[in-house]
């Protein structure tokens, strides 16, 4: 006898887009950009239909070169 689970996808979407979830993402993205160093910044919030997103990117030429040589964005990924 197999157990069937029916997920409430609408509820998952609601949880992922709450103000508390967005504040948590802001906290993580700010810490990530700070860990990467000068020239890395958090881009404006992106709110999708099902979840909120934050993007940390290079903002200066020096940061682009640093990331290219040292893989700074990958090496500083938050581990949570």
DOVEX-424252 format. One record per residue: residue in one letter; x, y, z of N, C-alpha, C, O, CB in turn; residue number from 1. Coordinates in steps of 0.05 Angstrom, whole numbers, always signed. Glycine has a CB too. Layout:
N
+--------+--------+--------+--------+--------+--------+--------+--------+--------+--------+--------+--------+--------+--------+--------+--------+-----+
! residu !   n.xx !   n.yy !   n.zz !  ca.xx !  ca.yy !  ca.zz !   c.xx !   c.yy !   c.zz !   o.xx !   o.yy !   o.zz !  cb.xx !  cb.yy !  cb.zz ! num !
+--------+--------+--------+--------+--------+--------+--------+--------+--------+--------+--------+--------+--------+--------+--------+--------+-----+
!      a !      X !      Y !      Z !      X !      Y !      Z !      X !      Y !      Z !      X !      Y !      Z !      X !      Y !      Z ! NUM !
...
+--------+--------+--------+--------+--------+--------+--------+--------+--------+--------+--------+--------+--------+--------+--------+--------+-----+
***
This chain:
80
+--------+--------+--------+--------+--------+--------+--------+--------+--------+--------+--------+--------+--------+--------+--------+--------+-----+
! residu !   n.xx !   n.yy !   n.zz !  ca.xx !  ca.yy !  ca.zz !   c.xx !   c.yy !   c.zz !   o.xx !   o.yy !   o.zz !  cb.xx !  cb.yy !  cb.zz ! num !
+--------+--------+--------+--------+--------+--------+--------+--------+--------+--------+--------+--------+--------+--------+--------+--------+-----+
!      x !    +17 !    -23 !     +0 !     +0 !     +0 !     +0 !    +18 !    +25 !     +0 !    +34 !    +29 !    +18 !    -19 !     +0 !    +24 !   1 !
!      x !    +15 !    +41 !    -20 !    +31 !    +66 !    -22 !    +17 !    +89 !     -9 !     -7 !    +92 !    -10 !    +36 !    +72 !    -52 !   2 !
!      x !    +33 !   +105 !     +3 !    +23 !   +129 !    +16 !    +25 !   +152 !     -4 !    +45 !   +157 !    -16 !    +40 !   +136 !    +42 !   3 !
!      x !     +3 !   +166 !     -7 !     +2 !   +189 !    -26 !     +2 !   +215 !    -10 !    -13 !   +218 !     +9 !    -23 !   +187 !    -44 !   4 !
!      x !    +19 !   +232 !    -19 !    +21 !   +259 !     -6 !    +13 !   +280 !    -26 !    +23 !   +280 !    -49 !    +50 !   +264 !     +5 !   5 !
!      x !     -5 !   +297 !    -19 !    -14 !   +318 !    -36 !     -4 !   +345 !    -24 !    -13 !   +352 !     -2 !    -45 !   +319 !    -40 !   6 !
!      x !    +14 !   +358 !    -38 !    +26 !   +383 !    -28 !     +8 !   +406 !    -35 !     -5 !   +407 !    -56 !    +54 !   +387 !    -40 !   7 !
!      x !     +7 !   +425 !    -17 !     -8 !   +450 !    -21 !    +11 !   +471 !    -33 !    +23 !   +486 !    -18 !    -21 !   +460 !     +6 !   8 !
!      x !    +13 !   +471 !    -59 !    +32 !   +488 !    -73 !    +27 !   +518 !    -69 !    +45 !   +534 !    -68 !    +33 !   +482 !   -102 !   9 !
!      x !     +1 !   +525 !    -66 !     -6 !   +553 !    -62 !     +5 !   +562 !    -35 !    +15 !   +584 !    -32 !    -37 !   +556 !    -62 !  10 !
!      x !     +4 !   +545 !    -15 !    +14 !   +552 !    +12 !    +45 !   +555 !    +11 !    +55 !   +573 !    +24 !     +6 !   +531 !    +33 !  11 !
!      x !    +58 !   +538 !     -4 !    +87 !   +540 !     -7 !    +94 !   +567 !    -19 !   +113 !   +581 !    -10 !    +99 !   +517 !    -24 !  12 !
!      x !    +80 !   +575 !    -40 !    +84 !   +601 !    -53 !    +80 !   +624 !    -34 !    +95 !   +644 !    -34 !    +67 !   +604 !    -77 !  13 !
!      x !    +59 !   +622 !    -18 !    +53 !   +644 !     +1 !    +75 !   +647 !    +22 !    +83 !   +669 !    +29 !    +26 !   +638 !    +15 !  14 !
!      x !    +85 !   +624 !    +32 !   +107 !   +625 !    +52 !   +132 !   +637 !    +40 !   +146 !   +653 !    +53 !   +113 !   +597 !    +63 !  15 !
!      x !   +138 !   +630 !    +15 !   +163 !   +639 !     +2 !   +162 !   +669 !     -5 !   +183 !   +681 !    -11 !   +168 !   +623 !    -23 !  16 !
!      x !   +139 !   +681 !     -5 !   +137 !   +710 !    -12 !   +129 !   +728 !    +11 !   +122 !   +751 !     +6 !   +118 !   +713 !    -35 !  17 !
!      x !   +129 !   +718 !    +35 !   +122 !   +734 !    +58 !   +143 !   +755 !    +64 !   +166 !   +752 !    +55 !   +117 !   +716 !    +83 !  18 !
!      x !   +136 !   +775 !    +79 !   +155 !   +796 !    +87 !   +178 !   +785 !   +104 !   +201 !   +793 !   +101 !   +141 !   +819 !   +102 !  19 !
!      x !   +171 !   +765 !   +120 !   +192 !   +753 !   +137 !   +212 !   +738 !   +120 !   +236 !   +739 !   +126 !   +179 !   +734 !   +158 !  20 !
!      x !   +203 !   +724 !   +100 !   +221 !   +709 !    +82 !   +239 !   +729 !    +67 !   +262 !   +724 !    +63 !   +205 !   +691 !    +63 !  21 !
!      x !   +227 !   +751 !    +58 !   +243 !   +771 !    +43 !   +264 !   +784 !    +61 !   +286 !   +789 !    +52 !   +225 !   +792 !    +31 !  22 !
!      x !   +257 !   +789 !    +86 !   +276 !   +801 !   +105 !   +299 !   +781 !   +110 !   +322 !   +790 !   +112 !   +262 !   +807 !   +132 !  23 !
!      x !   +293 !   +756 !   +112 !   +314 !   +735 !   +115 !   +332 !   +735 !    +91 !   +356 !   +733 !    +94 !   +300 !   +708 !   +119 !  24 !
!      x !   +321 !   +736 !    +67 !   +337 !   +737 !    +42 !   +355 !   +762 !    +41 !   +378 !   +760 !    +33 !   +319 !   +735 !    +18 !  25 !
!      x !   +344 !   +785 !    +50 !   +360 !   +809 !    +51 !   +384 !   +806 !    +69 !   +406 !   +814 !    +62 !   +342 !   +833 !    +60 !  26 !
!      x !   +379 !   +794 !    +92 !   +401 !   +789 !   +112 !   +423 !   +772 !   +100 !   +446 !   +778 !   +102 !   +389 !   +777 !   +137 !  27 !
!      x !   +415 !   +750 !    +87 !   +434 !   +732 !    +75 !   +449 !   +745 !    +52 !   +474 !   +743 !    +51 !   +420 !   +706 !    +66 !  28 !
!      x !   +435 !   +759 !    +35 !   +448 !   +772 !    +12 !   +467 !   +794 !    +20 !   +489 !   +796 !     +9 !   +427 !   +783 !     -7 !  29 !
!      x !   +460 !   +809 !    +40 !   +478 !   +830 !    +50 !   +503 !   +818 !    +62 !   +525 !   +828 !    +57 !   +464 !   +847 !    +71 !  30 !
!      x !   +501 !   +797 !    +77 !   +524 !   +784 !    +89 !   +542 !   +772 !    +67 !   +566 !   +773 !    +69 !   +516 !   +762 !   +109 !  31 !
!      x !   +529 !   +761 !    +46 !   +544 !   +749 !    +24 !   +560 !   +770 !     +9 !   +583 !   +766 !     +3 !   +524 !   +734 !     +5 !  32 !
!      x !   +547 !   +792 !     +2 !   +561 !   +814 !    -12 !   +584 !   +825 !     +4 !   +605 !   +831 !     -6 !   +541 !   +836 !    -19 !  33 !
!      x !   +580 !   +827 !    +30 !   +601 !   +837 !    +48 !   +624 !   +818 !    +49 !   +647 !   +826 !    +50 !   +590 !   +842 !    +76 !  34 !
!      x !   +618 !   +792 !    +50 !   +639 !   +771 !    +50 !   +656 !   +771 !    +25 !   +680 !   +765 !    +25 !   +627 !   +744 !    +55 !  35 !
!      x !   +643 !   +778 !     +2 !   +658 !   +779 !    -23 !   +677 !   +803 !    -24 !   +698 !   +801 !    -37 !   +638 !   +781 !    -46 !  36 !
!      x !   +670 !   +825 !    -12 !   +688 !   +848 !    -11 !   +678 !   +871 !    -27 !   +655 !   +872 !    -36 !   +715 !   +840 !    -20 !  37 !
!      x !   +696 !   +890 !    -32 !   +690 !   +914 !    -47 !   +683 !   +908 !    -76 !   +695 !   +890 !    -88 !   +713 !   +934 !    -46 !  38 !
!      x !   +663 !   +922 !    -86 !   +656 !   +918 !   -114 !   +634 !   +898 !   -119 !   +625 !   +894 !   -141 !   +679 !   +910 !   -130 !  39 !
!      x !   +624 !   +885 !    -98 !   +602 !   +866 !   -100 !   +578 !   +879 !    -87 !   +580 !   +890 !    -65 !   +609 !   +838 !    -86 !  40 !
!      x !   +555 !   +876 !    -99 !   +531 !   +889 !    -88 !   +506 !   +871 !    -92 !   +505 !   +854 !   -109 !   +526 !   +916 !   -101 !  41 !
!      x !   +486 !   +877 !    -75 !   +461 !   +863 !    -77 !   +443 !   +879 !    -97 !   +439 !   +903 !    -93 !   +447 !   +860 !    -49 !  42 !
!      x !   +434 !   +866 !   -117 !   +416 !   +879 !   -137 !   +389 !   +883 !   -125 !   +382 !   +870 !   -105 !   +415 !   +863 !   -163 !  43 !
!      x !   +373 !   +901 !   -137 !   +346 !   +906 !   -126 !   +330 !   +879 !   -125 !   +334 !   +861 !   -141 !   +331 !   +926 !   -144 !  44 !
!      x !   +312 !   +878 !   -105 !   +296 !   +853 !   -101 !   +281 !   +845 !   -126 !   +270 !   +861 !   -141 !   +277 !   +856 !    -78 !  45 !
!      x !   +280 !   +819 !   -130 !   +265 !   +807 !   -152 !   +243 !   +790 !   -140 !   +249 !   +771 !   -125 !   +283 !   +791 !   -172 !  46 !
!      x !   +219 !   +796 !   -145 !   +197 !   +780 !   -134 !   +184 !   +764 !   -157 !   +172 !   +776 !   -174 !   +176 !   +798 !   -119 !  47 !
!      x !   +187 !   +738 !   -155 !   +175 !   +721 !   -175 !   +146 !   +714 !   -167 !   +137 !   +723 !   -146 !   +191 !   +696 !   -179 !  48 !
!      x !   +133 !   +699 !   -183 !   +106 !   +690 !   -177 !   +105 !   +671 !   -153 !    +86 !   +671 !   -138 !    +93 !   +677 !   -201 !  49 !
!      x !   +126 !   +655 !   -150 !   +125 !   +634 !   -130 !   +146 !   +638 !   -108 !   +144 !   +624 !    -87 !   +129 !   +608 !   -142 !  50 !
!      x !   +166 !   +655 !   -112 !   +186 !   +659 !    -91 !   +200 !   +685 !    -95 !   +201 !   +696 !   -117 !   +206 !   +635 !    -91 !  51 !
!      x !   +211 !   +695 !    -73 !   +227 !   +720 !    -74 !   +256 !   +712 !    -80 !   +265 !   +690 !    -73 !   +225 !   +736 !    -47 !  52 !
!      x !   +271 !   +730 !    -92 !   +299 !   +724 !    -99 !   +316 !   +748 !    -92 !   +307 !   +771 !    -91 !   +301 !   +717 !   -129 !  53 !
!      x !   +342 !   +743 !    -87 !   +362 !   +764 !    -84 !   +386 !   +755 !   -101 !   +392 !   +732 !   -103 !   +370 !   +768 !    -54 !  54 !
!      x !   +399 !   +775 !   -113 !   +422 !   +769 !   -130 !   +445 !   +786 !   -121 !   +443 !   +811 !   -117 !   +416 !   +775 !   -160 !  55 !
!      x !   +468 !   +774 !   -117 !   +493 !   +788 !   -111 !   +510 !   +786 !   -136 !   +514 !   +765 !   -147 !   +508 !   +776 !    -86 !  56 !
!      x !   +520 !   +810 !   -145 !   +534 !   +811 !   -170 !   +558 !   +830 !   -168 !   +560 !   +845 !   -149 !   +516 !   +820 !   -193 !  57 !
!      x !   +576 !   +828 !   -187 !   +598 !   +846 !   -189 !   +588 !   +874 !   -198 !   +571 !   +875 !   -216 !   +621 !   +836 !   -207 !  58 !
!      x !   +598 !   +895 !   -186 !   +589 !   +922 !   -193 !   +612 !   +939 !   -205 !   +606 !   +960 !   -216 !   +578 !   +936 !   -168 !  59 !
!      x !   +636 !   +930 !   -203 !   +658 !   +945 !   -214 !   +676 !   +927 !   -231 !   +674 !   +902 !   -229 !   +675 !   +958 !   -191 !  60 !
!      x !   +692 !   +940 !   -247 !   +711 !   +924 !   -264 !   +730 !   +908 !   -247 !   +737 !   +886 !   -253 !   +726 !   +943 !   -283 !  61 !
!      x !   +739 !   +920 !   -225 !   +758 !   +906 !   -208 !   +745 !   +881 !   -196 !   +759 !   +861 !   -193 !   +768 !   +925 !   -185 !  62 !
!      x !   +720 !   +883 !   -189 !   +706 !   +860 !   -178 !   +702 !   +838 !   -199 !   +704 !   +814 !   -193 !   +679 !   +868 !   -167 !  63 !
!      x !   +697 !   +846 !   -224 !   +695 !   +827 !   -246 !   +721 !   +812 !   -249 !   +721 !   +787 !   -251 !   +687 !   +841 !   -272 !  64 !
!      x !   +743 !   +826 !   -249 !   +769 !   +813 !   -252 !   +776 !   +796 !   -228 !   +786 !   +774 !   -231 !   +791 !   +835 !   -255 !  65 !
!      x !   +769 !   +805 !   -204 !   +773 !   +790 !   -180 !   +757 !   +764 !   -181 !   +768 !   +742 !   -175 !   +766 !   +806 !   -155 !  66 !
!      x !   +732 !   +766 !   -188 !   +715 !   +742 !   -190 !   +725 !   +722 !   -211 !   +724 !   +698 !   -208 !   +686 !   +749 !   -195 !  67 !
!      x !   +734 !   +733 !   -233 !   +744 !   +716 !   -255 !   +769 !   +701 !   -246 !   +772 !   +678 !   -253 !   +750 !   +734 !   -279 !  68 !
!      x !   +787 !   +715 !   -232 !   +812 !   +702 !   -224 !   +809 !   +684 !   -199 !   +822 !   +663 !   -198 !   +833 !   +723 !   -218 !  69 !
!      x !   +791 !   +692 !   -181 !   +790 !   +678 !   -155 !   +764 !   +663 !   -150 !   +761 !   +650 !   -129 !   +795 !   +697 !   -133 !  70 !
!      x !   +744 !   +665 !   -168 !   +718 !   +653 !   -163 !   +706 !   +662 !   -136 !   +696 !   +645 !   -121 !   +720 !   +622 !   -164 !  71 !
!      x !   +708 !   +688 !   -131 !   +700 !   +699 !   -106 !   +671 !   +693 !    -99 !   +664 !   +686 !    -76 !   +704 !   +729 !   -106 !  72 !
!      x !   +653 !   +696 !   -118 !   +624 !   +691 !   -113 !   +619 !   +662 !   -105 !   +603 !   +657 !    -87 !   +608 !   +698 !   -138 !  73 !
!      x !   +633 !   +644 !   -118 !   +629 !   +615 !   -111 !   +641 !   +608 !    -84 !   +630 !   +594 !    -68 !   +641 !   +597 !   -133 !  74 !
!      x !   +665 !   +619 !    -79 !   +679 !   +612 !    -54 !   +666 !   +624 !    -29 !   +670 !   +613 !     -7 !   +707 !   +622 !    -55 !  75 !
!      x !   +650 !   +645 !    -32 !   +637 !   +657 !     -9 !   +608 !   +651 !     -7 !   +593 !   +665 !     +8 !   +641 !   +687 !    -11 !  76 !
!      x !   +598 !   +631 !    -21 !   +570 !   +624 !    -19 !   +563 !   +617 !    +10 !   +577 !   +603 !    +24 !   +563 !   +600 !    -37 !  77 !
!      x !   +540 !   +628 !    +20 !   +532 !   +622 !    +47 !   +526 !   +592 !    +50 !   +513 !   +580 !    +33 !   +508 !   +639 !    +56 !  78 !
!      x !   +534 !   +581 !    +72 !   +529 !   +553 !    +78 !   +509 !   +551 !   +101 !   +517 !   +552 !   +124 !   +555 !   +538 !    +85 !  79 !
!      x !   +484 !   +549 !    +94 !   +462 !   +548 !   +114 !   +445 !   +524 !   +108 !   +426 !   +519 !   +123 !   +445 !   +573 !   +114 !  80 !
+--------+--------+--------+--------+--------+--------+--------+--------+--------+--------+--------+--------+--------+--------+--------+--------+-----+
***
